[in-house]
Amino acid sequence: MSPHVHGIVTAGGLTADRRRWRPARQRHRFPVRVLGALFRGTVLAARQRSVARGEVSSSDPVATRRTLGALYQTPWLVYVKRPFGGAKRLFQYLGRYPHRVGLSTQRLGAVTSEAVTFRTTNGRTVTVDPEEFVRRLLLHVLPRGFVKIRHGGLFAPRQVSTTLPVARDLLGDRPHGDPSPTTPSPWTTVLLRLTGVDVTQCPRCAASPLARRVLLPPVQRPPP
């Protein structure tokens, strides 16, 4: 799995005086060629810093510099496409995505001291030894200093209570003033939205709602 980033970006922004909302162009949110140039510059600059610090060994420094120079002259392509199912479907997917784990327990088929069997996302079954299973699972653990979610711009922590309410008022997203209180969703609904697991449904017969009762200890009857 290659590293990738999901980003939600507002289609516009506030003016400098914070009195008007300036929408972005409807046809192009970001110029594809500009994104390619920025991505190229960021990656190659990080590569040059690694070479300067000696983190990347090279038997021919001159050839390394020539290669970097050639890469700077090569156009880098950025693949941009419309979201499938529209913005609402995209928000639902991204809302669950950051809270997922590498492998849910529902996909585990069998676990022994010699092998681990699990189902893949395409419905197939894979069996590997425990060391390989742990290695694949640890690929989903973020390195030190990385987080799953970062907020910037209008959604930055210092903007949530200052600039973001102004933008919402200008867009008519909510009435002016304090937002109306909302009733929190039940924990079963939140768990279903994040993990796709419905704990109110019987896992065996799919009956719903599932009634949960405390099992009482058996009654000790006197001997006859």
N, C-alpha and C positions, 0 to 999 in steps of 0.2 A: 504494500500500500504506500503510495507516494504522499509526501506531506502536502496538505492543502488547507485552505482557509475559507470559511463561509463568512460573508459579511452582509449586514443589512445597513443600507445607506439611505438617508433621507433624500427625497427628490426635490431638493432646494435648500434654502437657508434664510436666516434673518439678515436684514441689511445692517450696516454698521451702527446705525442709531437704534436698532432693535424696535423699529416702529412698523416695518413692513416685511412681509414674507415674499421672497423672490424665488419663484419656482424654477426648476431646472428645465432644460429642453426635453420635450416629450420623446423625441426620436432617439437621441443619444444621451445617455447618462454620463458615460465616460468615453473619450476617444480611444479606440482600441490601440492605435499606434502609439499614443502617449503612454498608455498603460504598459505596453511592451518595452518602451524605452526606459521607463522608470524601474520596471522589474529587472531589466538587464543591468542598469546601473547599480542597483542595490546588491544584486547577487555578485557581480564582478568586483565591486568595491570590497565586499566581505572577503572575497577570494584574495584580493591583493593584501588585505590586512593579515590574513592567515599566512601568506607567503613571507611578508615582512617580519612577522613574529617567529618565523621558523617552524610553524606548526605543520607546514606542508614541505616535505623534502623534494628537492629537484636536482637532478644531476646536471642539468643544463639551464641555468638561470636565464640566459639569453633567449632560448627557445620558449621558456615559460612566458617571458614578457611579450614575445611575438604572438604567442597563442592568445594571451589576454587582449592584445591590440586587435587581433583579427576578430575576436568575439565582440569587441566593442563596435566593430564595423558591420557586424552581422545583424540583420533585423530579427528581433525576438517576437514571436507570435503569442498572443493571449487569446484564449478561446472564450468567447462570450456568447451566451445564448439566453433566450427567454426562459423563465421558470415554468416547469410543467404544472398545469393545473391552476396557474395564476398565483397572485401574491398570498392569498389565504392559505392555499395548500403549502406554499413554501414556509410560511410562518409556523404552521403546525409541525412540519417536518423538523425545522431548526429548533423549535421549542423542545422537542424530545431528544434531538441529537446530542446536545452537550451533556445530558444527564445519563446517557447510556453507558454501559460497561462493555469491556471487550467481548465478553461472552456471557449471556444470561444462563441461569441454571436450567431454564426450560429446554435449552438446546443440548444439554448433556445427556448422552444415552447410557453410557456405562463407564465406570471408573474402577480400575483395579491397580494393583501395584506394578503391573507390566504394561498397561495400555489405557488410553483415554479415548472414548468414542463420543463424537459430538456431531450435530447437524450443522451444515453450512447455510448461508443465506439463500442459496438456490435449491435447497431441499435435499442435497446429497449428504452422505455420511462419510466422515473421515475418522480414521483411527491412527493415533500417533503414540509414541512412548511418553511417559510423564515429563521427561526433561524437555522434549520438543513442545509439548503442550504449554508448559510454563513459559518457555521462550516466546511462543506466539502471543501468549496472554500479556507478557510484560512489554510487548511492542506497543501496547495501547496506554502504557503508563507515561505521563508527561515528564520530560526532563526537568531538572531543578530550574526554577525561574520562569517556567511556562505555566500559563493558566488556560482554562478552556474558554473563558469568556472575558473579553475586554470591552469596556464602554468608552466611547470618545464622542467628541462633538457635543450635540445637544443632549446626549445620554451619558455624558461624563458625570461622575459623582457630584462635582461642584456646580454643574449646570442643571441638575434635576429639579432643584427647588428655586432656581432663578430664571434661567433662560428658557428652559423647556416649557414652563407654564405660559410664558409669553407667546411662544410659537403655537401652542395648542389653542390659545385664545384667538390668535390671528387666523388660524385655520378653521375655527369653529368646531374643534374637536370636543370641547366641553364648555359648559357655562363659565362665565367669568367669575373668578373667585375660587374658593376652595372646592376641590372635587367632591362629588356626592359620595357618601360612604357606600361601599359595596359589601354584600354578604359573602364571606369566604366560602370557597368550595369545600365540600366534604373531603376528607383525606382519601376516601376510596376513589373519588373522581380525579383528584390530583395524581394519585398513583396510576390510574388507568391512562391518563393523558401523557405521563412521563415514560411509563414502561410498557404500556399496552396490555397489562395484566389486570383482569377484572376479578377482584377478590370477592365480589358479590355473586359470582357465578360458579356453580359446581364444576370442578375440573373434570369430573367423570361423565356426568349426564347432561351438563350444560344447563341445568335448571337454575332459574333466577326468580326472586332473590334467594340467596343462600342463607338459611337460618343457622346461626351458630349458638350452641348451648354448651354450658359447662357440664362435663361428665362427672356425675356423682359416684362416689365409691360404692361398690356393691354392698348390699345389705347382708349382714352376717346373720343367717338364720340359725336358730338353736337346733341342736341334734334332735331327731325324733325320739 
